[in-house]
């Protein structure tokens, strides 16, 4: 009898593990998009971001929604590297929010988070071993009030990781086992950090590597004459591999380019050329924005799901690209439309919904659309930069 009761309890537990997240998603979408004032929306997005900075939701590796206990037990449910870019985006968004509002609690929460990640000697509590984590270092190094000399050991370790991933090649691979490819994701993960690190600590080869990473991708990973990124390109054949126009791939390129461009000294000899890349990419992105203000997870397919992560990252890109006179008005209008869309898909608790889940492999993209702290951070970063 006891064994039967235990088996029943186990079955109920397994069903609850599957059912509770689905029920929570369903109920949280009731009366979605209620906040229509931009500053009020910024406030609720900030509160959710602060909550998530303390306890970041797990972004699962799989689209599977049945018997997920099996994925958990096999270690196929989550991965630290995915969490790194979620948390980095939250820090970036909250840093921008503090710069605008000067709310002391936001600053304190960012500092508390950094203390959980970096030891008193300036080294990482848990060393970062993959390129995905470099963006977390960028989130720290661009925070203006921190003592960066004290954090230099952590930054140095990321520079050493990047050099290891580069090896004898001219650009940096995404993972140690992916040397045959160059992913668009890597541009967002490493290029802004390299520019900031190189200029702050007088390491010119870091700056040069960031520009080379972008330049190579422009040469081999873009649709000819369109400036639409592919997911990857093969290093041996120099041919693109995977989807052109994958939405979050545009987002990764957009982050890498715009943050590197913003950070690069105006007197640098490549600044003018990078400005041309920003304008080219902006004009391409503007072509594919939908009437509702979003971009699809596959931008060239009209019936593909709108993706909030693409929309948030491109709104950040266009917010900054609007400083280029030739595209100023179009970028401002597109940013406003994008933020209006993100407001409409924000849950009652301030969480932005309908972001595409994590990509499984080249050409294998998630069809789950749910919350993503990464989206939250870049939406907050965008709205906090507006006057």
Order of alpha helices (4+ residues) and beta strands (2+ residues): alpha-alpha-alpha-alpha-alpha-alpha-alpha-beta-alpha-alpha-beta-beta-alpha-alpha-alpha-alpha-beta-beta-alpha
